[in-house]
Amino acid sequence: MTVLPVIMMRRRHFAYAAAALAVAPEARADSTTESTFDRIRRTRVLRVGAVDGQAPYCVRDLASGEWRGFIPAFGRDLAEALDAKTEFVDSNWGNAVLDLQASKVDIFFGLNPTPQRALAIDFTHPLFNNLFTLIARPDFRPATWDALNDPSIRIALEIGTSYDQVISETCPRATFLRLKSNNDATLAVQAGKADCQVLVALLALSVLKRNPAIGTLVVPKPLFTATTNAGLRREPDKTWRDFVDNWIDWNRSLGRMRRMVIDSLSLVGITEADIPPEINF
């Protein structure tokens, strides 16, 4: 099958799906709150949570104001399937759950479905798989996660992230520097205040590509692979979640989710050949 028929088929597929799911408002007269799906279909606007300065995830071009990265790519593709336009809403990883609960955004891509988060919001099917890695100072190369479980080891990380929760349980005896942002954690390693920073592979690759002098990429054993999903506001009507799951499954089956991630790595000068074999999307 050539590319053009696949794209045309994909657009027809979602056009039919959206039409089938677009139940008239009067059919839901028993609900006092408009569902996310109904609001998007009514306004033709999809609001996507965006975290600036997180290439290849998400970054805003200073000159044009355009959002770039695979999160904006996901958002625009999903909006196209809904015949809607995309509105990017400034946020951060720590506020993702709150912004969804407050209905400031309709979807927040790039979240790990931790049990704590799942108590508050819904999650979609996985967008892709990601790997927990370390940005380690040049002379520090721990082979295992257990090697970090020592009070003398200083681990920097962004507070409230999924790896904060996972590594805190895995290495409870380590000394943690919980900082406001990933950038602050990277600076702690660079300044010698931390031995390493825990970061998902995609972000770690981009940090070291920009500044190799910070340290080295270390992938401790055993491999901690986490799914990267999208978060949604929890609501009784599951039409929105079902539609996004359908969109994800369709695009993953075509390899398009992986391709959007790989293409976004060019924002930080990374090619597919630069990705270590342990990192598999």
C-alpha positions as a printed Julia matrix, in Angstrom:
281×3 Matrix{Float64}:
   0.0    0.0    0.0
   1.35   3.42  -0.91
   1.57   6.27   1.58
  -1.25   8.35   0.09
  -3.95   5.65   0.35
  -2.89   4.95   3.95
  -3.27   8.63   4.87
  -6.6    8.89   3.07
  -7.81   5.71   4.74
  -6.69   7.03   8.13
  -8.62  10.29   7.64
 -11.76   8.41   6.54
 -11.38   6.05   9.47
 -11.39   8.85  12.04
 -14.0   10.87  10.21
 -16.35   7.89  10.44
 -15.38   7.25  14.07
 -15.89  10.88  15.1
 -19.26  11.0   13.33
 -20.35   7.79  15.04
 -19.33   9.06  18.46
 -20.8   12.55  18.09
 -23.99  11.95  20.03
 -26.4   14.86  20.0
 -26.41  16.93  23.24
 -30.09  16.21  23.84
 -29.29  12.49  24.01
 -27.27  13.25  27.16
 -29.8   15.49  28.84
 -29.31  13.62  32.1
 -25.77  14.96  32.44
 -25.25  18.36  34.07
 -21.65  18.64  32.87
 -20.64  18.71  29.24
 -18.25  15.88  28.45
 -14.79  16.58  27.08
 -15.66  14.91  23.78
 -18.85  16.95  23.38
 -17.04  20.19  24.19
 -14.32  19.5   21.6
 -16.91  18.61  18.95
 -18.89  21.76  19.77
 -15.99  24.23  19.89
 -13.7   22.46  17.38
 -10.79  23.2   19.75
  -8.49  20.62  21.33
  -6.56  21.97  24.33
  -3.2   20.24  24.8
  -0.92  20.6   27.84
   2.51  21.89  26.78
   5.75  22.0   28.8
   8.26  24.44  27.33
  11.98  23.73  27.14
  11.58  19.96  27.06
  12.8   19.07  23.57
  12.2   16.62  21.96
   8.97  16.39  23.97
   7.89  19.98  23.63
   9.54  23.34  23.0
   8.28  26.73  21.84
  10.2   28.56  19.15
  11.19  31.95  20.56
  10.9   33.74  17.22
   7.65  32.34  15.85
   5.95  31.12  19.04
   5.32  27.78  17.32
   5.24  24.67  19.49
   7.49  21.88  18.23
   8.32  18.35  19.36
   6.42  15.08  19.41
   3.8   16.26  21.93
   2.69  19.08  19.59
   2.88  16.57  16.71
   0.6   14.18  18.6
  -1.77  17.03  19.43
  -2.05  18.29  15.87
  -2.6   14.8   14.49
  -5.33  14.06  17.04
  -6.97  17.43  16.35
  -6.98  16.65  12.63
  -8.77  13.38  13.35
 -11.41  15.41  15.21
 -11.65  18.14  12.56
 -10.54  20.6   15.25
  -7.76  23.13  15.77
  -5.09  22.74  18.46
  -4.65  25.13  21.38
  -1.49  24.59  23.43
  -1.74  25.49  27.12
   1.43  26.31  29.08
   1.92  23.94  31.99
   4.52  21.72  33.66
   4.78  18.06  34.62
   4.01  18.75  38.28
   0.73  20.51  37.43
  -0.42  18.04  34.77
  -2.92  16.23  36.99
  -4.31  19.46  38.45
  -4.73  21.04  35.01
  -6.65  18.01  33.8
  -8.86  17.92  36.88
  -9.6   21.64  36.52
 -10.44  21.12  32.83
  -7.76  23.6   31.75
  -6.59  21.05  29.17
  -8.31  18.18  27.38
  -5.26  15.93  27.15
  -1.75  15.82  28.56
   0.65  13.72  26.53
   3.87  12.25  27.93
   2.73  11.02  31.36
   3.64   7.75  33.05
   0.56   6.04  34.53
   1.71   5.72  38.12
  -0.79   4.33  40.66
  -0.82   7.69  42.46
  -1.79   9.55  39.29
  -4.32   6.88  38.36
  -6.21   7.69  41.56
  -6.94  11.15  40.14
  -7.12  10.95  36.34
  -7.67   8.47  33.51
  -4.92   7.21  31.23
  -4.97   6.18  27.6
  -3.31   3.21  25.97
   0.51   3.6   25.73
   1.88   6.05  23.17
   5.33   4.43  23.27
   7.81   2.9   25.73
  10.51   4.89  27.5
  13.48   3.95  29.65
  14.8    5.34  32.93
  18.47   6.31  32.59
  21.12   8.34  34.36
  23.1   11.4   33.4
  26.15  10.6   35.52
  29.24  12.67  36.3
  32.15  11.55  34.07
  33.8    9.25  36.65
  30.57   7.66  37.92
  29.21   4.62  36.06
  26.99   2.46  38.3
  26.17  -0.86  36.66
  22.96  -1.45  38.63
  20.25   0.57  40.34
  21.13  -1.2   43.57
  24.56   0.45  43.42
  22.78   3.79  43.95
  21.14   2.64  47.16
  23.68   4.24  49.45
  23.56   7.45  51.53
  26.83   8.59  49.93
  25.23   8.66  46.47
  23.55  11.97  45.62
  20.72  11.64  43.11
  19.19  14.74  41.51
  15.72  14.64  39.98
  12.67  16.75  39.27
  10.24  16.56  42.16
   6.87  14.95  41.51
   7.91  13.02  38.4
   7.32   9.31  37.87
  11.01   8.59  38.32
  10.92  10.45  41.64
   8.37   7.9   42.81
  10.07   4.84  41.27
  13.66   5.59  42.3
  12.59   6.66  45.8
  11.23   3.14  46.3
  14.1    1.42  44.5
  16.92   3.3   46.22
  15.43   4.47  49.56
  18.84   4.88  51.24
  20.26   7.24  48.61
  20.52  10.98  49.2
  17.98  12.76  47.0
  18.12  16.31  45.67
  14.52  16.95  44.67
  14.52  20.07  42.53
  11.95  22.2   40.75
  12.83  21.19  37.2
  14.89  18.79  35.12
  17.16  21.69  34.19
  17.89  22.35  37.87
  18.76  18.69  38.37
  21.13  18.77  35.38
  22.84  21.87  36.77
  23.33  20.05  40.09
  25.28  17.29  38.31
  27.23  19.84  36.28
  28.16  21.77  39.44
  29.27  18.64  41.28
  26.41  18.84  43.79
  25.0   15.5   42.59
  26.56  12.29  41.31
  23.8   11.67  38.79
  20.41  12.73  37.54
  17.57  10.3   36.88
  15.91  11.1   33.58
  13.95   9.28  30.92
  16.07   8.28  27.94
  14.7   10.76  25.4
  15.42  13.75  27.62
  18.8   12.41  28.75
  19.94  11.98  25.15
  18.98  15.56  24.31
  20.72  17.0   27.41
  24.0   15.23  26.65
  23.8   16.11  22.96
  23.66  19.8   23.89
  26.44  19.56  26.48
  28.5   16.32  26.45
  30.81  17.72  29.15
  28.11  17.25  31.8
  28.74  13.53  31.97
  27.75  10.25  30.38
  24.56   8.34  29.67
  24.29   5.3   31.93
  21.62   2.6   31.61
  21.69   0.65  34.9
  20.4   -2.9   35.19
  17.75  -4.12  35.45
  16.15  -2.02  32.73
  13.28   0.08  34.03
  10.95   0.59  31.09
   7.85   2.68  31.6
   5.04   3.32  29.18
   4.43   6.89  28.12
   0.72   7.6   27.94
  -1.68  10.51  27.76
  -3.63  11.7   30.78
  -7.31  12.64  30.58
  -9.77  14.21  33.01
 -11.78  11.51  34.79
 -15.45  11.76  33.87
 -18.43   9.37  33.71
 -18.65   9.57  29.92
 -15.75   7.52  28.5
 -16.32   8.51  24.87
 -13.27  10.8   24.86
 -10.98   8.14  26.31
 -12.29   5.52  23.88
 -11.74   7.8   20.91
  -8.15   8.67  21.92
  -7.37   4.98  22.54
  -8.66   4.2   19.06
  -6.48   6.97  17.6
  -3.38   5.69  19.46
  -3.89   2.04  18.48
  -4.45   2.99  14.85
  -1.32   5.12  14.64
   0.88   2.67  16.55
  -0.17  -0.1   14.17
   1.08   2.05  11.27
   4.34   2.94  13.06
   3.37   6.62  13.03
   3.74   7.21  16.77
   7.34   5.99  16.68
   8.06   8.04  13.57
   6.75  11.26  15.18
   9.05  10.64  18.15
  12.08   9.89  15.97
  11.43  12.93  13.76
  11.28  15.2   16.83
  14.77  14.11  17.92
  16.14  16.26  15.1
  15.27  19.27  17.31
  18.23  18.31  19.5
  20.49  17.02  16.72
  19.86  13.32  17.41
  19.42  10.81  14.62
  18.05   7.3   14.87
  21.63   6.01  14.68
  22.49   7.87  17.9
  19.97   5.9   19.97
  21.59   3.13  22.08
  20.27  -0.39  21.41
  18.82  -0.63  24.94
  16.4    2.18  24.11
  13.52   0.78  22.14
  10.29   2.69  21.54
